[in-house]
Amino acid sequence: MNSEKKHNLRKIVIIEIIAGALLTVGMLFYQQEFHFVSLMDSVVIAGILLFSLGWIVYVINVGIFDIAVYGFKQFGLAIIRKRPKLTLDQYLYEREKIDSVVYKSLFISGAIITFIGAILYVFYYFG
């Protein structure tokens, strides 16, 4: 990985950790309980949400659902009696891929936040 990508990865991870902190605060206000257990739950849920979002972006980027999406588009166009502009091969090869930094950063920030929540659980129950 070149230095520019590493720098971008660090920036994106920091932004996503801040987003995880905002998710945690939002969940605390949603629960309307400000106990330590609620904080632990909110931190773990925020981490899992970020990690899951990274997984979804990765699955979309790999193209697992491309044929199904193309099929739904073709079906929708067939209902209104139009032909698709692209064939399946053109659709698969002309699709823009998402940069790998996006889902890697979501994996990293989600794992960090979930790990922090796990440490809080260990301190609470065994400390």
C-alpha positions as a Python dict, from the first residue, in 0.01 Angstrom:
ca = {
    (1, 'M'): (0, 0, 0),
    (2, 'N'): (148, 336, -95),
    (3, 'S'): (180, 623, 152),
    (4, 'E'): (-111, 822, 5),
    (5, 'K'): (-351, 529, 46),
    (6, 'K'): (-225, 472, 403),
    (7, 'H'): (-284, 838, 482),
    (8, 'N'): (-635, 823, 333),
    (9, 'L'): (-704, 503, 527),
    (10, 'R'): (-600, 668, 854),
    (11, 'K'): (-816, 973, 783),
    (12, 'I'): (-1118, 763, 695),
    (13, 'V'): (-1075, 538, 1001),
    (14, 'I'): (-1060, 842, 1230),
    (15, 'I'): (-1375, 986, 1069),
    (16, 'E'): (-1554, 653, 1107),
    (17, 'I'): (-1450, 620, 1472),
    (18, 'I'): (-1600, 965, 1530),
    (19, 'A'): (-1914, 844, 1349),
    (20, 'G'): (-1915, 539, 1581),
    (21, 'A'): (-1891, 770, 1882),
    (22, 'L'): (-2185, 972, 1750),
    (23, 'L'): (-2380, 648, 1697),
    (24, 'T'): (-2300, 550, 2056),
    (25, 'V'): (-2424, 883, 2192),
    (26, 'G'): (-2735, 863, 1975),
    (27, 'M'): (-2813, 514, 2108),
    (28, 'L'): (-2766, 632, 2465),
    (29, 'F'): (-3019, 909, 2411),
    (30, 'Y'): (-3253, 666, 2234),
    (31, 'Q'): (-3238, 425, 2528),
    (32, 'Q'): (-3279, 713, 2773),
    (33, 'E'): (-3056, 528, 3017),
    (34, 'F'): (-2711, 650, 3101),
    (35, 'H'): (-2574, 354, 3299),
    (36, 'F'): (-2239, 191, 3233),
    (37, 'V'): (-2413, -118, 3095),
    (38, 'S'): (-2602, 99, 2845),
    (39, 'L'): (-2273, 257, 2740),
    (40, 'M'): (-2118, -86, 2683),
    (41, 'D'): (-2416, -200, 2479),
    (42, 'S'): (-2413, 117, 2269),
    (43, 'V'): (-2040, 92, 2197),
    (44, 'V'): (-2064, -271, 2087),
    (45, 'I'): (-2371, -207, 1870),
    (46, 'A'): (-2202, 93, 1702),
    (47, 'G'): (-1896, -121, 1626),
    (48, 'I'): (-2103, -405, 1488),
    (49, 'L'): (-2303, -163, 1270),
    (50, 'L'): (-1985, -17, 1118),
    (51, 'F'): (-1837, -362, 1061),
    (52, 'S'): (-2163, -482, 903),
    (53, 'L'): (-2173, -178, 676),
    (54, 'G'): (-1819, -261, 564),
    (55, 'W'): (-1927, -618, 492),
    (56, 'I'): (-2223, -497, 283),
    (57, 'V'): (-1997, -262, 84),
    (58, 'Y'): (-1752, -548, 27),
    (59, 'V'): (-2027, -782, -95),
    (60, 'I'): (-2158, -516, -332),
    (61, 'N'): (-1806, -447, -458),
    (62, 'V'): (-1737, -815, -529),
    (63, 'G'): (-2054, -827, -738),
    (64, 'I'): (-2242, -1115, -580),
    (65, 'F'): (-2580, -957, -649),
    (66, 'D'): (-2503, -803, -991),
    (67, 'I'): (-2702, -1058, -1190),
    (68, 'A'): (-3003, -1025, -959),
    (69, 'V'): (-2994, -644, -980),
    (70, 'Y'): (-2967, -660, -1359),
    (71, 'G'): (-3259, -903, -1368),
    (72, 'F'): (-3479, -672, -1161),
    (73, 'K'): (-3388, -377, -1384),
    (74, 'Q'): (-3467, -576, -1696),
    (75, 'F'): (-3798, -695, -1548),
    (76, 'G'): (-3893, -339, -1455),
    (77, 'L'): (-3810, -216, -1803),
    (78, 'A'): (-4005, -504, -1959),
    (79, 'I'): (-4315, -400, -1765),
    (80, 'I'): (-4306, -54, -1922),
    (81, 'R'): (-4207, -205, -2258),
    (82, 'K'): (-3855, -70, -2288),
    (83, 'R'): (-3534, -250, -2369),
    (84, 'P'): (-3229, -219, -2143),
    (85, 'K'): (-2949, 1, -2275),
    (86, 'L'): (-2677, -242, -2168),
    (87, 'T'): (-2646, -616, -2207),
    (88, 'L'): (-2555, -824, -1904),
    (89, 'D'): (-2189, -843, -2009),
    (90, 'Q'): (-2169, -468, -2060),
    (91, 'Y'): (-2340, -409, -1726),
    (92, 'L'): (-2094, -636, -1544),
    (93, 'Y'): (-1779, -492, -1700),
    (94, 'E'): (-1873, -124, -1709),
    (95, 'R'): (-1984, -112, -1346),
    (96, 'E'): (-1770, 115, -1127),
    (97, 'K'): (-1594, -62, -843),
    (98, 'I'): (-1576, 89, -496),
    (99, 'D'): (-1224, 162, -373),
    (100, 'S'): (-1104, -105, -131),
    (101, 'V'): (-1004, 163, 122),
    (102, 'V'): (-1374, 220, 196),
    (103, 'Y'): (-1460, -128, 316),
    (104, 'K'): (-1120, -189, 475),
    (105, 'S'): (-1161, 125, 684),
    (106, 'L'): (-1512, 21, 788),
    (107, 'F'): (-1377, -320, 893),
    (108, 'I'): (-1093, -162, 1092),
    (109, 'S'): (-1300, 105, 1268),
    (110, 'G'): (-1582, -141, 1343),
    (111, 'A'): (-1334, -391, 1488),
    (112, 'I'): (-1166, -122, 1701),
    (113, 'I'): (-1494, 3, 1843),
    (114, 'T'): (-1622, -351, 1908),
    (115, 'F'): (-1292, -435, 2079),
    (116, 'I'): (-1328, -129, 2303),
    (117, 'G'): (-1678, -247, 2396),
    (118, 'A'): (-1543, -596, 2473),
    (119, 'I'): (-1277, -445, 2700),
    (120, 'L'): (-1548, -247, 2881),
    (121, 'Y'): (-1745, -572, 2931),
    (122, 'V'): (-1437, -747, 3075),
    (123, 'F'): (-1370, -460, 3317),
    (124, 'Y'): (-1731, -448, 3425),
    (125, 'Y'): (-1788, -817, 3482),
    (126, 'F'): (-1442, -930, 3592),
    (127, 'G'): (-1288, -609, 3729),
}
